[in-house]
Amino acid sequence: MIRLTLPVCPSANDWHRVVNGRPILSKVAREYTEKATTLAQMQRCQKIASPRDIDVEIVWYRARKSGDVDKRGAVLLDALQGIAYDDDSQIRSYLIVREEDKDDPRMEVTIMEAA
């Protein structure tokens, strides 16, 4: 089981940029992924390798009442791919819950090998 506490990820609107007609990861996305990687390593994250299926639970503690849970969760899952698991095709189930915490916004992630 992997349990991680990470900063709130960027909005999906900030995740990609189009350059020469091609979508690429934005600078914000690359920086967040790098930070998530460092924090996951500090929290002793052991990647669950493919082809094992995983179940993912995310609790997003928002600083203010804005943002879509589905898009924010997808961005976080993209950032964790290659860090906590090999590929998002491993995800068997996915749950995201939104809570409010203006004093300590964060994303708490639990990833478990599917039974």
Order of alpha helices (4+ residues) and beta strands (2+ residues): beta-beta-beta-alpha-beta-alpha-beta-beta
